[in-house]
Amino acid sequence: MGDRQAVEQQQQQQLQSPSQLQQQQQQGAAREDMIGCVMALEAALLPCLPARELQAIDRSPHPSHQS
């Protein structure tokens, strides 16, 4: 059944117009740019945090807070 879904998805992608595909690629690139900016800001600002805040980040269950 998974093979059928994969074939259907491939057919749907082939039916999309080039402008839709280009738009999806641009959105993906914009998302990657945004993630890069956020990571750079985090790296730049992390040394500015007080020790108490750094300890809270170390205990955070959020995966992006784990080193």
C-alpha positions, 0 to 999 in steps of 0.5 A: 500500500505504501508503494501505491501512495508513493506512485500517487504522490509522484503523479501529483508532482508531475501534474503540478505546473512549473510555477508551483514547483518553483514556488515550493523550492523558493519556500524551502530555500527561504525556510533554510535561510531563516533557520540559518539566521536563527542559529546564527543569532542563537550562537551570537547571543548565547554567551550573553545569557546569565549562568542561570539561564544557561542552566535552564537551557541545559535542562530543557527537553527541547531538542534544539537546546541540547548540545 
